[in-house]
Amino acid sequence: MKIDIWSDYACPFCYIGKRRLENALSQFPHRDQVEVVFRSFQLDPSAKVHGNPDIHDMLAAKYGMTRDKAKAMNEQLAEQARGVGLDFRFDSIVSTNTFDGHRLTHYASKQGKGAEMTERLLRAYFTDSVNLGDRSVLAQLAGEIGLNEQETLDMLESDAYADQVNGDIEEGQRLGVTGVPFFVINNKYAISGAQPGPVFTEVLDTVWAEEQKAPGLQLVGTDSSKASSEDGCSDGSCGI
């Protein structure tokens, strides 16, 4: 079984959804035969590497709400994260452009460390409050999971893996992905957003049991990629 996940490192629901899927997989009897592949997606391709406002001000400005309301929403998200064992520190998050982080993930995947790199980058953004747009920081993080730091930095200083990142984004657009996380299982079922654990368990069991392929993607759970709200991050996913 193969699970492709479109996600962005600046998306809180992507980290929460990742944990919920992992929890479901931990109870899935065939988990050793499941391949999980993270695909690139950018919520804000125009974000700068340095000098962005803090996450509360950014959310308030983008969706026309007060800073207090934006902060309260982020606190609610942090509570959801704690429910799956994650520590979100919104007050100190460094907003940045995530394109190089996605390039790094493709590079790490080529060396068999895509899963480790994805987890490290998400934790770096939401818990460690580091700038994922800083290439020297990215190289350091790669070194922590066993990649060569200098070789990683050399790669980041080039345009390597940019085509792969853009290819993922374009494929997501063809599938109609407008919010993340977006999970595609065996090219047959789609799960939009950080759905509750039982949704993941159900689709894992169903896909495993069925041999025939149904045409197109069958959406399981709430279609939160199409949700529209003033915050842009609701019902389990973050939209553009």
RADA-V92986 format. One line per field, one symbol per residue. ss: DSSP state (~ for helix, > for strand, _ for the rest). phi: phi as a letter, one per 20 degrees, with the letter a starting at -180 (. if undefined). A space follows every 50 residues. Layout:
ss->???
phi->???
This chain:
ss->_>>>>>>____~~~~~~~~~~~~~~~____~~~_>>>>>>__________ ____~~~~~~~~~___~~~~~~~~~~~~~~~~_______~~~______~~ ~~~~~~~~~~___~~~~~~~~~~~~~________~~~~~~~~~~____~~ ~~~~~~_____~~~~~~~~~~~~~~___>>_>>>>___>>>>____~~~~ ~~~~~~~~~________>>>___~~~______>>__>>>_
phi->.ccecebcfedfffffffffffffffdefdgfddddcedfbcfcfefefc nfffffffffffdmcffffffffffffffffffdnddedffdgdfaedgf ffffffffffdmcffffgfffffffedeldefeefffgffffffdoefff fffffffedgmfffffffffffffenfdbcfcdcdllcdcddneffggff fffffffffeefdefmedfdnfeffefcbfemcblnbddf
